[in-house]
Structure formats: structure tokens, C-alpha cells
Amino acid sequence: MTYLEKAQDIYNKVFNGQLLDAFEQYYHEDVVMIEATGERRKGKETNRKAEQAFLESVEAWHDGGVVAITSNEEAGITMVESWMDITSKAYGRMKMEQIARQKWQGDQIIEERFYYNANA
């Protein structure tokens, strides 16, 4: 599988209710995830807890999709522009848009950085 195919598989799983399955399959034990605010979370266990907390914060998932996806196979980099229409338990219904840049090490993501409007 190419990195592009792996990234596509992740988002297919996410939008089919299998976010944690995708996380377990495609994220490295030493993964670092960086939010748009600059917050850095290190390690799979820490990031698993953050993903679970996000899922628990969602009251309803209405829709979502990928706007654009690309890869640099030689450098092991993928980027995905995506959106989600959710109802948050805390904030009500909202459309979230982001770009995620993934650095791959072998078959797993070793670093992922998110770009979105952190002030929205």
C-alpha cells in the first residue's frame, strides 16, 4: 500500500465510525500529535486517550468527508483536508474543518500536525 492509500484508508475508517480502529492500525507507539494551538501530545497511549475524549464529546455525527488528499511517497508525507459536521455535547452543532499533515515511519504515522482555526 502506498502512503496515499494508507491515508485514504484512515479517513474511510474515520467516516465509517472506525476512528479508533484506524488509530490502532496506523499510528506508531511513539507518535507525536501537534494541535493548531501548538499543544504536543507524545506517545500512543496519551493520544489514544485524546481520541477517546473527542469521541465521547460528540453527541451526534452528521456528516464529514475529505476535500483533498495528497502524498509525497519518497518523503513519507501525506496531507488531508477534511471536514466534520457534528453536534458537540458542549458546543452544539458545528462544522469543523482541518488539514492534517502526517509523517510516516514505515507503515505507521510517527508525527501528525493539525491546522485549523483554533480560535473558532
N, C-alpha and C positions, 0 to 999 in steps of 0.2 A: 504494500500500500504506500502511495506517496504521502507526503505531508499534507498536501491539499485534500486528498481523500480522507485522511485521518481527521482533519479539521471539519470536513463536511459531515463525517460520521458523528463527531461530537455534537454538532448542532442539530442533526437529525434526532439524536437521542434526547437532547435537551427539550426540543419542541414536541417530543412524544412522551414527556413525563419521566424520562430516564436520566435526569441530570446527575444523580449520584452514581449510577452505573457508568456513565461516561467519565466522571471524575475518577472512579476507581481504576478504570481501564487505561486512561490516557495521561494521568498526572503522576509524576515522579515522586518518590518518597521525600526528596529534598526540594520540592517545588517552592518557589518564591512567587507570591502573587502581590501585585502592586496596584493599589487603587488610584483613582484620579487625584485623590487628596494627598498622595504620597505615602499613605499608610502601607507598610510592608508586612506581609504575613509569611512566615517561614515554616516549611515542613508540611507534609501531607495531613497529619492529624489536626494541626491548627486550622488549615484551610478546609478540611472536611467539616469541622465544627462551624466555620463561617458559612459554608454552602448549606448546611442543615439549618442554620439560623435563618438564612434567607428564605429557604423553602417554608419554614414554619411561620414566617412573617407574611406570607401570601395567603390571602383569603380565597381568591379566585384567579385563575389563569385564563384569560380570554383569547389571546392570540399572540403570535410572535413569528419572527422569521429572519432570514438573512437577506440583507440588502446587497452586500458584496463580499467576496471572499477571494483571497489571493495567496500565493506562496512563492518563496524563493527556495527551491528544493536544495540547491547547493549550500545555502547558508542555514538551512533548517529553521526557517522563519515562516509563520503564517499570520495573516491578519484577517479579521472577520468584523464586518459592520453588521450589527443586528439590532433588533428591537423586540420589546415585550409589552403587551397590553395586559396589565394585572390590576387586581384590587388588593391593595396592601391593607393589612389589619390596622395599621397605624395612620395611613395617609389617604386611604380611599383609592379610587381608580386612577391609574396613571399610565402613561406610555413612557417606557424607559428606552433610551437609545444609547448605544455604546460602540466603541471599536475596541477589540481585544487583539493584542499582539502577542503571539506565542513563540517562544524559543524552544525548540525540540532538542532532546538528547536521546538519540536512538528512537525508540517508539513512544517516548513519553515527553510531556511538557515539563521543562525544568524551570521556566520563568514565564509568567503571564502578566502583562500590564494592561490596565483598562483606561480608556479615555472616554470621559463623559462629562457633562456639566455637573460638577459636584455641588454647585450652589442652587440647583433647581429643586 
